[in-house]
Amino acid sequence: MSRRPRSAPAERDWGHDEVGCSILHVDLDSFCASVELARRPQLRGLPVIVGGTARGVVLAATNEARAFGVHPEMTMTTAVQQCPQAVVVPPDHRAYREVSAGIMRVLGDITALVEQVSVDEAFLDVGGARRRWGPPTVIAQRVRRQVREQFGLACSVGIGSTKLVARLASGHAQPDGVLLIPRAATVDFLRTLPVGALFAVGEKTQDALARWGISSVAELADADVSTVQHAVGRVAGAHLVDLAWGRDPRPVHPGRQERTVGAEATFATDVADLAVVEEKAHELADRCAARLRTNGLVTRTITVKIRTSDHRTLTRSRTLATPTDVGRELFLAARELVAGVDLRGLPVHLVGVVAEGLSPAATSIRLPTPDEASEAPERSRWEAERATDQLRGRSGRGPIPAGASQSGGVSSGSTTTIVPADLS
């Protein structure tokens, strides 16, 4: 469920003219938690939190848990304190990916123009599907009905003339609803929203705009472009003004293209020894590299994420000379980034490695590393890592998905109910 700011005026009936509104945004409500409830009907009506150890973060929560202030990305420790009667379910990423793939097949039966954005959301362009399935609102209801009947899950659907508007509409349709924003009502709808509702506006951008007296989309649209550019930069400023006026020419791109591939780990106890942090970064870099190779991608930019014991999050990035999918190259860059972070003497709570700037390996020129150039031509490091990938596949320990977290240990002593992931 979206946590973007919502506006009460935006939730009114904007009309029923569907002409020119061919973009749908399908958002699965509280996806991971809903999958767990579908597998365990006995938990329905209870406050359920999907998350790892006490030192991890909340992946998803049911509405009953959200009523206590629990939300995704909150630390599990805080979530359990706010909702001590919660049922905690360990995440099962494989099950989530399988359900997601099934739902994407349902969407693909409606139109070939499906762009999967994440495991629980996708854009559809149904302009060419009207003759077969009917107008967009009918298609939206069909999607919701099939997802509920086949998977036992609820989803919300936003309909608009652009991807921006469709995505905002689905957020206002939650939970379990449909909202159409006619093309003619696009600007009026946007003007009811706080500026933070725009997906291009994060906290820093929101603060920068506020310093110039801009806190709503209406104020953003009415401001001089030069003023917005002074606040957030030339390119970003012009882009935000376009969004405020509903200008979003992005088409729906079939298929899903990974934007980043990453892995992170939370330590069971905060770690002061930098060598231990580097060792974990090495493991995460190998996992990222394996994921890149599985998807036929290479990366140009490596980012390291470190969270210290005071929950301050630090990120450092480095652009490589040439794209790569080799774990050692990722690790060497990550190790230098870790060494350059000022921890202020604090131990490390979490470390993550993220590969960004992705491109298809088949179209990228990759130069040999110094190690490869000096090695005997029997086997390159590249070949050796692919052999490791095959071994992982045989043992059932495949590369982790992009953005997935790895638990560093299990804390004991909690009075919160924990439901085991094994359903056998």
C-alpha positions in Angstrom: 0.0 0.0 0.0 1.3 3.4 -1.0 2.5 5.7 1.8 2.6 8.7 -0.4 0.6 11.7 1.0 -3.0 11.7 0.0 -5.6 14.4 -0.3 -9.2 14.3 0.7 -10.4 16.5 -2.1 -8.6 14.2 -4.6 -10.8 11.3 -3.6 -14.0 12.9 -4.9 -15.8 11.6 -8.1 -13.9 13.2 -11.0 -16.3 12.0 -13.7 -16.7 9.0 -15.9 -15.3 10.1 -19.3 -12.9 7.3 -20.2 -11.8 8.7 -23.6 -8.0 9.0 -23.8 -7.6 7.1 -20.5 -5.8 3.9 -21.5 -3.2 3.6 -18.8 -3.9 1.4 -15.8 -1.8 1.1 -12.7 -2.4 -2.1 -10.7 -1.2 -2.1 -7.1 -1.6 -5.2 -5.0 -2.7 -4.1 -1.5 -0.3 -5.0 1.3 1.1 -7.7 -1.0 3.4 -9.8 1.1 1.0 -9.7 4.1 -1.9 -10.6 1.9 0.0 -13.6 0.4 0.6 -14.8 4.0 -3.1 -14.4 4.9 -4.1 -16.3 1.8 -1.8 -19.2 2.9 -2.9 -19.0 6.5 -6.6 -18.0 6.6 -6.6 -18.5 10.4 -4.6 -15.2 10.7 -7.3 -13.0 9.0 -8.5 -10.2 11.3 -5.3 -10.4 13.4 -2.5 -7.8 13.4 0.1 -9.5 11.2 3.6 -8.2 10.5 5.9 -9.7 7.8 9.5 -9.3 8.8 12.7 -10.9 9.9 14.6 -10.7 13.1 14.1 -8.0 15.7 17.0 -6.1 14.2 15.5 -6.1 10.7 12.7 -4.0 9.2 9.0 -4.5 8.5 8.4 -5.8 5.0 4.6 -5.6 5.2 1.8 -5.3 7.7 -2.0 -5.9 7.7 -4.4 -3.1 8.2 -4.9 -4.3 11.8 -1.2 -3.9 12.5 -1.2 -0.5 10.6 -3.8 0.7 13.0 -1.1 0.6 15.7 1.2 2.7 13.6 3.2 -0.2 12.1 4.4 0.4 8.5 7.0 -1.0 6.0 10.6 0.0 6.6 10.0 0.5 10.3 12.4 -1.5 12.5 11.0 -4.7 13.8 11.9 -3.7 17.3 9.8 -0.5 17.1 6.9 -2.4 15.3 6.7 -5.0 18.1 6.8 -2.3 20.8 3.9 -0.5 19.1 1.9 -3.7 18.5 3.1 -6.4 21.0 0.1 -8.6 20.2 1.2 -8.9 16.6 1.7 -12.2 14.8 5.2 -12.0 13.1 5.6 -14.1 10.0 9.1 -14.6 8.4 9.2 -13.4 4.8 9.1 -16.0 2.0 10.4 -14.2 -1.0 10.2 -17.3 -3.2 6.4 -17.5 -2.6 6.0 -13.8 -3.3 7.9 -14.1 -6.6 5.7 -17.1 -7.7 2.4 -15.3 -6.8 3.7 -12.1 -8.6 4.6 -14.1 -11.7 1.1 -15.7 -11.8 -0.6 -12.3 -11.5 1.6 -10.9 -14.3 0.5 -13.7 -16.5 -3.2 -12.7 -15.8 -2.4 -9.1 -16.8 -0.6 -10.4 -19.9 -3.7 -12.2 -21.0 -5.5 -8.9 -21.1 -2.9 -6.9 -23.0 0.7 -7.5 -24.2 1.6 -4.0 -23.0 2.4 -4.8 -19.4 5.3 -3.1 -17.6 6.1 -4.7 -14.2 7.4 -2.0 -11.9 8.0 -4.2 -8.8 6.8 -7.5 -7.3 3.4 -6.0 -6.5 2.7 -3.3 -9.1 2.5 -2.9 -12.9 1.3 -0.5 -15.6 -1.0 -1.7 -18.4 -1.8 0.1 -21.7 -5.3 -1.2 -22.6 -5.8 1.1 -25.6 -5.7 -1.8 -28.0 -7.7 -4.1 -25.7 -10.9 -2.2 -25.6 -12.6 -4.0 -28.5 -12.1 -7.3 -26.8 -12.6 -6.5 -23.1 -14.5 -3.2 -23.0 -13.7 0.2 -21.5 -10.8 0.7 -19.0 -13.2 0.6 -15.9 -14.6 -2.7 -17.0 -11.0 -4.0 -17.6 -10.0 -2.8 -14.1 -12.9 -4.7 -12.5 -11.9 -7.8 -14.5 -8.4 -7.6 -13.2 -9.5 -7.2 -9.6 -12.0 -10.1 -9.9 -9.4 -12.5 -11.5 -6.7 -11.6 -9.0 -9.1 -12.3 -6.1 -10.6 -15.5 -7.5 -7.2 -17.0 -8.5 -4.9 -15.8 -5.8 -7.2 -14.6 -2.9 -5.7 -11.1 -3.0 -7.1 -7.6 -3.3 -5.7 -5.0 -5.6 -6.4 -1.4 -6.4 -6.4 0.1 -9.9 -5.8 3.6 -11.0 -6.9 4.8 -14.5 -5.6 7.9 -16.2 -4.2 9.3 -19.4 -0.6 9.1 -18.2 1.5 6.8 -16.0 1.9 9.5 -13.4 -1.9 10.0 -13.0 -2.7 6.3 -13.1 -0.2 5.6 -10.3 -1.5 8.5 -8.2 -5.1 7.3 -8.8 -4.3 3.8 -7.6 -2.9 5.2 -4.4 -6.2 7.0 -3.8 -8.2 4.0 -4.7 -6.7 1.9 -1.9 -7.6 -0.3 -0.4 -9.4 -2.6 -2.9 -10.9 0.0 -5.2 -10.8 1.7 -8.6 -10.3 5.4 -9.4 -10.6 6.9 -12.8 -9.2 10.4 -13.5 -10.5 11.7 -16.8 -8.1 13.4 -19.1 -9.9 16.7 -18.8 -9.7 16.5 -15.0 -6.0 15.7 -14.8 -4.7 19.2 -13.8 -7.6 19.8 -11.4 -6.8 16.4 -9.7 -3.1 17.2 -9.4 -3.7 20.6 -8.0 -5.5 19.0 -4.9 -2.3 17.1 -3.9 0.6 18.0 -1.7 3.8 18.2 -3.6 5.1 15.1 -1.7 2.5 13.0 -3.6 4.6 13.3 -6.8 6.8 10.2 -7.1 9.7 12.3 -8.2 9.7 14.2 -4.9 11.5 12.7 -1.9 12.1 14.2 1.5 15.1 16.3 0.4 13.4 17.7 -2.6 10.3 18.4 -0.6 12.4 20.4 2.0 14.1 22.3 -0.8 10.8 23.3 -2.4 9.4 24.3 1.0 12.2 26.8 1.5 10.9 28.5 -1.6 7.3 28.4 -0.4 6.2 25.5 -2.5 4.3 22.8 -0.6 1.5 21.8 -3.0 1.3 20.7 -6.6 -0.8 23.8 -7.3 2.0 26.1 -6.0 4.5 24.1 -8.0 2.5 24.5 -11.2 2.0 28.2 -10.6 5.7 28.9 -9.7 8.2 30.3 -12.3 10.2 27.4 -13.7 13.4 29.3 -12.9 12.3 29.4 -9.2 11.8 25.6 -9.1 15.1 25.1 -10.9 16.9 27.3 -8.3 15.3 25.1 -5.6 16.1 21.6 -7.0 18.3 22.0 -10.1 17.8 22.8 -13.7 16.8 19.4 -15.1 14.8 18.3 -12.0 13.0 21.6 -11.8 11.8 21.5 -15.4 10.7 17.9 -14.9 8.7 18.7 -11.8 6.9 21.6 -13.4 5.9 19.3 -16.3 4.5 16.7 -13.8 2.5 19.4 -12.0 0.8 20.2 -15.3 0.2 16.5 -16.0 2.8 16.2 -18.8 4.2 12.7 -18.7 5.0 11.3 -22.1 6.4 8.0 -20.8 4.9 5.0 -22.6 4.2 1.6 -21.1 7.3 -0.6 -21.8 6.5 -4.3 -22.0 8.6 -6.5 -19.8 10.5 -5.5 -16.7 13.9 -4.0 -16.7 15.9 -4.2 -13.5 16.9 -0.7 -12.4 19.1 -1.9 -9.5 20.3 -5.2 -8.1 21.1 -5.2 -4.4 21.5 -7.2 -1.2 21.8 -6.1 2.4 22.4 -7.8 5.7 21.5 -6.8 9.3 24.0 -8.0 11.9 22.7 -9.9 14.9 24.7 -7.6 17.1 26.3 -4.3 16.0 29.7 -4.8 14.6 32.7 -2.6 15.4 35.3 -4.7 13.5 35.6 -3.3 10.0 37.1 -6.5 8.8 33.8 -8.3 9.6 31.8 -5.6 7.7 34.1 -6.0 4.7 33.7 -9.8 4.8 29.9 -9.4 4.7 30.2 -6.9 1.9 32.2 -9.5 0.0 29.4 -12.0 0.4 26.8 -9.5 -0.7 28.9 -8.4 -3.7 29.1 -12.0 -4.9 25.4 -12.4 -4.5 24.8 -9.2 -6.6 27.1 -10.4 -9.3 25.3 -13.7 -9.5 22.0 -11.9 -9.8 23.4 -9.8 -12.6 24.6 -12.8 -14.5 21.3 -14.6 -14.1 19.6 -11.6 -15.7 22.2 -11.0 -18.4 23.1 -7.6 -17.0 26.3 -5.7 -16.1 26.7 -2.7 -13.8 28.6 0.5 -14.0 28.0 2.0 -10.6 28.5 0.4 -7.1 26.8 1.8 -4.1 27.5 0.8 -0.5 24.8 1.4 2.2 25.8 1.4 5.9 23.6 2.0 8.9 25.3 2.7 12.2 24.1 1.8 15.7 22.3 5.2 16.0 20.3 4.3 12.9 22.0 6.9 10.7 22.2 5.6 7.1 25.2 6.5 5.0 25.6 5.7 1.2 28.7 6.0 -0.9 28.9 5.3 -4.7 31.6 4.7 -7.3 31.5 4.5 -11.1 33.6 1.8 -12.6 35.8 2.2 -15.7 33.9 -0.5 -17.5 30.7 -2.4 -16.9 31.1 -5.7 -15.0 29.2 -8.7 -13.6 32.2 -10.1 -11.7 31.9 -10.4 -7.9 35.5 -9.6 -7.2 35.3 -6.3 -9.1 32.2 -5.3 -7.2 33.8 -6.2 -3.9 37.0 -4.3 -4.5 34.9 -1.1 -5.2 32.7 -1.9 -2.2 35.6 -2.4 0.1 37.1 1.0 -0.8 33.7 2.6 -0.2 33.3 1.0 3.2 36.8 2.1 4.2 36.0 5.7 3.2 32.8 6.0 5.3 33.1 8.1 8.5 31.4 5.9 11.1 32.1 8.4 13.9 33.4 5.6 16.0 30.0 3.8 16.0 29.5 0.1 15.3 27.7 -1.0 12.1 24.1 -2.2 12.3 23.5 -3.0 8.6 25.6 -3.1 5.4 24.3 -3.3 1.8 25.8 -3.5 -1.7 23.8 -2.2 -4.7 24.6 -2.4 -8.4 23.2 0.5 -10.4 23.6 1.9 -13.9 22.6 -1.5 -15.4 22.8 -2.5 -19.1 22.5 -5.7 -21.1 25.7 -7.7 -21.0 25.3 -8.7 -24.6 25.6 -5.1 -25.8 28.3 -4.0 -23.3 32.0 -4.0 -24.0 33.8 -5.5 -21.1 37.6 -5.3 -20.7 39.5 -8.0 -18.9 40.5 -7.3 -15.3 44.2 -7.1 -14.4 43.7 -10.5 -12.7 42.3 -12.0 -15.8 44.9 -10.5 -18.1 47.7 -12.0 -16.0 46.1 -15.4 -15.4 46.8 -18.5 -17.5 44.1 -18.9 -20.1 42.7 -22.0 -18.5 39.8 -20.3 -16.8 38.9 -16.7 -16.2 37.4 -15.4 -13.0 34.3 -14.8 -15.1 34.0 -18.5 -16.0 34.7 -19.6 -12.4 31.9 -17.4 -11.0 29.5 -18.9 -13.5 30.5 -22.4 -12.3 29.7 -21.1 -8.8 26.3 -20.0 -10.1 25.6 -23.5 -11.3 26.5 -25.0 -8.0 24.2 -22.6 -6.2 21.4 -23.7 -8.5 22.0 -27.4 -7.7 22.0 -26.8 -4.0 18.9 -24.7 -4.1 20.7 -21.6 -2.9 20.2 -19.3 -5.9 21.1 -15.7 -6.0 18.8 -13.4 -4.0 16.4 -11.1 -5.7 17.1 -7.4 -6.2 16.5 -5.4 -3.0 16.1 -8.5 -0.8 17.5 -8.5 2.7 19.4 -11.2 4.4 19.0 -11.7 8.1 22.2 -11.7 10.2 20.8 -13.6 13.2 17.8 -14.3 15.3 17.1 -12.4 18.5 15.4 -14.2 21.4 13.2 -13.2 24.3 10.3 -11.7 22.3 6.8 -12.4 23.5 5.4 -11.7 20.0 4.0 -14.7 18.2 6.3 -15.9 15.4 4.7 -18.1 12.7 7.3 -20.4 11.0 7.7 -20.1 7.2 7.4 -23.9 6.7 3.8 -24.8 6.0 4.3 -28.5 5.8 
